[in-house]
């Protein structure tokens, strides 16, 4: 009888601890929207808060998918070759989409009827982009996967006139995520081809510094935590989050994170970092500029690497891809942030 009581007590404690662990998850899945008929990868999101819309670029499906902010699918925008990054311009109700791999262009889309209005031809390998709200320029990467290529460019698009107004030459054959400081004068970029982070003076349009990224290669996402003067960078080989001093590039810390990571977000209100990759989203808490604590690996899905955090809604949206794994159900997942 005593033994049965001990077993029962142990089971109760186990279930209590398991339930407590579930309750402490920093992200709560509130909706999953299946996307039947879709294959391949997704790449980037864009947000229209006023119009309550979410845009998701579907590379292999050659479309931009439109959802409401509750995660319901409402429209497919077609006419693209290989869409990558997107930027919504609320003042004119228009969407800019970077498009291309072997070719390169950016397209301007009407936010009412979803028709492509204008196109700008750019060099091949157009991919990621970052918006500068100070000068209203959209910095669009183009590059190559060929290792012999020594430089590539950022194409500068004036969003007010939708014109190509200049270029910035970057070292290496390829770059990934970027971030711009609050003054709009300094840009940080992952120079993935040379495994460094570059610092660009946007007034002179010159690279003024480069720093190595230690402990990982194939860098992808980059976040600037400006108040703490920290750069947060993810790499895939091996999967790590690296923290650098944003003033001089000095390494601060590094952590293991989800594999095939692609997007990362800093939740300033909760001092959290969300790094999305395949199967899980890795969540860290920032205790101060030099100390970070692992909170959880939240289960997501296969190649669930594309995401967007919307602080105004306290929500993380994640796209589950099926590339490379037959019979995978592609979907949009909506997570609420749990304080």
C-alpha positions in Angstrom: 0.0 0.0 0.0 2.8 2.4 0.9 4.6 1.6 -2.4 1.4 2.4 -4.3 1.1 5.7 -2.5 4.7 6.6 -3.4 4.1 5.7 -7.0 0.9 7.7 -7.1 2.6 10.7 -5.5 5.5 10.5 -7.9 3.1 10.4 -10.9 1.2 13.3 -9.6 4.4 15.3 -9.1 5.5 14.4 -12.7 2.2 15.5 -14.2 2.3 18.7 -12.2 5.8 19.5 -13.4 4.9 18.6 -17.0 1.8 20.9 -16.9 3.9 23.6 -15.3 6.5 23.4 -18.0 3.8 23.6 -20.7 2.2 26.6 -19.0 5.6 28.4 -18.9 6.1 28.1 -22.7 6.9 31.7 -23.9 4.8 31.2 -27.1 1.3 29.9 -27.4 0.0 28.5 -30.7 -3.4 30.0 -31.3 -4.1 29.2 -34.9 -2.8 27.0 -37.8 -3.9 27.8 -41.3 -3.1 24.9 -43.7 -2.0 25.8 -47.2 -3.0 22.9 -49.5 -1.5 22.8 -52.9 1.6 24.7 -51.9 5.2 23.3 -52.2 8.6 24.7 -51.5 10.0 27.4 -49.3 8.6 30.7 -48.0 11.1 33.6 -47.6 9.8 36.8 -46.0 6.8 38.5 -44.4 5.5 42.1 -44.6 2.9 43.7 -42.4 0.1 46.1 -43.0 -1.2 47.0 -39.5 -3.7 49.6 -40.6 -5.3 47.3 -43.2 -4.9 44.3 -40.9 -3.0 42.3 -43.5 0.0 40.0 -43.6 2.0 39.3 -46.7 4.1 36.1 -47.2 6.4 35.5 -50.2 6.2 32.0 -51.5 9.3 31.4 -53.6 8.6 28.2 -55.4 4.9 28.9 -55.7 5.8 32.2 -57.4 3.2 34.2 -55.4 2.7 36.5 -52.5 0.1 35.2 -50.1 -2.2 37.6 -48.2 -3.7 36.8 -44.8 -5.6 38.8 -42.2 -3.9 39.3 -38.8 -5.8 36.4 -37.3 -4.1 34.1 -39.8 -6.9 33.5 -42.3 -5.9 33.2 -46.0 -7.6 35.9 -48.1 -5.8 36.2 -51.4 -2.9 35.1 -53.7 -0.9 37.7 -55.7 0.6 36.1 -58.8 2.9 37.3 -61.6 6.3 36.8 -59.8 9.3 34.8 -60.8 10.8 34.1 -57.4 9.6 36.6 -54.7 11.8 37.1 -51.7 11.5 40.3 -49.6 8.4 42.5 -49.3 7.7 46.0 -47.9 4.3 47.5 -47.4 4.0 51.3 -47.9 0.9 52.4 -45.8 0.8 56.0 -47.0 0.1 54.9 -50.6 -1.3 51.4 -50.0 1.3 49.7 -52.1 3.6 46.7 -51.7 7.2 46.4 -53.0 8.4 42.9 -53.7 12.0 41.9 -54.5 11.9 39.2 -57.2 14.5 37.0 -58.8 17.4 34.5 -58.8 18.9 34.1 -62.2 17.2 37.4 -63.0 16.6 40.5 -60.8 13.9 43.0 -60.3 11.6 44.8 -57.8 7.9 45.2 -58.4 5.4 47.7 -57.1 2.0 46.2 -56.3 -1.3 48.0 -55.9 -2.7 47.3 -52.4 -6.3 47.5 -53.5 -6.5 45.2 -56.6 -3.2 43.5 -56.1 -2.0 44.2 -59.7 1.7 44.8 -60.5 2.0 48.5 -61.4 5.7 49.0 -62.2 8.9 47.0 -62.4 12.6 48.0 -62.0 15.2 45.7 -63.5 18.2 45.0 -61.3 21.2 42.6 -61.4 20.6 38.9 -60.9 20.4 37.3 -57.5 18.0 39.8 -56.0 17.1 38.6 -52.5 16.7 40.3 -49.1 16.2 44.0 -48.4 15.9 46.5 -45.6 13.9 49.8 -45.3 15.3 53.0 -44.0 12.4 55.1 -42.7 14.6 58.2 -42.4 15.3 58.7 -46.1 12.6 56.3 -47.4 15.2 54.2 -49.3 14.8 50.4 -49.7 18.2 48.7 -49.8 17.9 45.5 -52.0 20.6 42.9 -52.1 21.7 41.2 -55.4 24.6 38.8 -55.6 25.8 35.4 -56.7 26.4 31.9 -55.3 29.6 31.6 -57.4 32.6 31.5 -55.0 34.9 33.3 -57.5 32.8 36.5 -57.3 34.6 39.1 -55.2 31.9 41.8 -54.8 28.2 42.3 -55.0 25.9 45.3 -54.5 23.0 46.8 -52.5 20.6 48.4 -55.0 19.1 51.6 -53.5 15.4 52.1 -54.4 13.7 55.4 -53.6 10.3 54.3 -52.4 8.8 57.8 -52.9 9.4 57.8 -56.7 10.0 54.0 -57.1 13.3 54.6 -58.9 16.8 53.0 -58.7 19.0 55.8 -57.4 22.3 54.2 -56.7 24.3 51.2 -55.5 26.6 50.3 -52.6 29.4 47.8 -53.3 29.9 45.1 -50.7 32.7 42.5 -50.4 32.1 38.8 -51.1 29.5 37.2 -53.4 26.5 37.3 -51.2 24.9 38.9 -48.2 21.9 38.3 -46.0 20.0 40.2 -43.3 20.6 43.9 -42.5 19.7 46.4 -39.9 19.8 50.2 -39.8 20.4 52.4 -36.7 17.8 54.9 -35.6 19.5 57.9 -37.2 19.3 56.2 -40.6 23.0 56.7 -41.2 24.6 53.3 -40.4 23.7 49.9 -41.8 24.9 46.6 -40.5 24.9 43.6 -43.0 25.7 39.9 -42.8 28.4 39.4 -45.4 27.7 35.7 -45.7 30.1 35.1 -48.6 33.1 36.2 -46.4 31.6 35.2 -43.0 31.8 38.8 -41.7 29.5 41.5 -40.6 29.9 44.8 -42.5 29.3 48.3 -41.3 28.1 50.7 -44.0 28.1 54.5 -43.9 24.9 55.3 -45.7 25.8 58.9 -46.4 29.1 58.1 -48.2 27.7 54.7 -49.4 30.9 53.0 -48.3 31.8 50.0 -46.2 33.7 51.5 -43.3 34.4 48.3 -41.2 34.1 44.5 -41.3 34.2 42.1 -38.4 34.5 38.4 -38.3 31.6 36.3 -37.0 33.2 33.6 -34.8 32.0 30.1 -34.2 29.5 29.7 -37.1 29.2 30.1 -40.9 26.3 30.6 -43.4 25.1 33.6 -41.4 21.5 34.6 -42.0 19.5 36.8 -39.6 20.8 40.0 -37.9 19.2 42.2 -35.3 20.5 45.4 -33.9 19.7 45.9 -30.2 20.6 49.6 -30.3 20.0 50.5 -26.6 22.4 47.8 -25.5 24.7 48.3 -28.5 24.6 44.6 -29.4 24.4 42.8 -32.7 22.6 39.5 -32.7 23.6 37.2 -35.6 22.5 33.7 -36.4 24.5 31.1 -38.5 23.7 27.6 -39.7 27.0 25.8 -39.6 26.8 25.0 -36.8 23.5 26.5 -35.7 24.4 29.3 -33.4 23.3 32.8 -32.2 26.4 35.0 -31.8 26.3 38.3 -29.9 28.8 41.0 -30.9 29.5 44.5 -29.5 27.9 46.9 -32.1 30.6 49.5 -31.5 33.7 47.4 -32.3 32.6 43.9 -33.3 34.0 42.3 -30.1 32.4 38.9 -29.4 30.2 38.8 -26.3 28.5 35.4 -26.2 27.3 32.6 -28.4 24.5 29.9 -28.0 23.3 26.9 -29.9 19.9 27.4 -31.6 17.5 25.7 -34.0 18.9 24.2 -37.2 18.3 25.8 -40.6 17.6 29.1 -38.8 16.6 32.0 -41.0 14.7 34.7 -39.1 15.2 36.2 -35.7 13.4 38.9 -33.7 14.1 41.0 -30.6 11.1 41.5 -28.4 12.1 44.7 -26.6 9.1 44.8 -24.3 9.8 41.3 -22.9 13.6 41.3 -23.5 13.3 38.1 -25.6 14.9 36.8 -28.7 12.9 34.5 -31.1 15.1 32.5 -33.6 13.1 30.4 -36.0 14.4 27.3 -37.7 13.4 23.8 -38.6 11.2 22.0 -36.1 11.6 24.6 -33.3 11.8 28.3 -32.4 14.6 29.0 -29.9 13.7 31.6 -27.3 16.2 33.5 -25.2 15.7 36.1 -22.5 18.1 39.0 -22.3 19.1 39.7 -18.6 21.4 42.5 -19.6 23.7 43.4 -22.5 26.2 40.6 -21.7 23.9 37.9 -20.2 21.2 35.8 -22.0 19.2 32.9 -20.7 17.7 30.1 -22.7 13.9 29.9 -22.1 12.6 27.3 -24.5 12.6 25.5 -27.8 9.0 25.8 -28.9 7.9 23.1 -31.3 6.9 24.5 -34.7 7.4 22.4 -37.9 9.6 21.3 -40.8 11.6 24.2 -42.2 9.5 26.6 -40.1 12.3 29.2 -40.6 10.4 32.1 -42.0 8.7 34.4 -39.4 7.7 37.9 -38.4 7.3 39.3 -34.9 4.7 42.0 -34.6 5.2 43.9 -31.3 2.0 45.9 -31.6 0.1 42.6 -31.4 2.5 40.6 -29.3 2.4 37.9 -31.9 4.8 35.8 -33.8 3.8 34.5 -37.2 5.7 31.4 -38.6 5.5 29.8 -42.0 6.0 26.0 -42.2 7.6 24.9 -45.5 7.6 21.5 -47.1 10.7 21.8 -49.3 12.7 18.5 -49.2 10.1 16.5 -47.2 7.2 14.9 -49.1 3.7 14.9 -47.7 4.6 17.9 -45.3 1.5 20.1 -44.7 2.5 23.7 -45.4 0.9 26.1 -43.1 0.9 29.5 -41.4 1.1 29.4 -37.6 0.1 32.2 -35.3 1.6 32.4 -31.8 0.7 34.7 -28.9 3.6 35.9 -26.7 3.1 34.6 -23.1 4.5 37.1 -20.6 
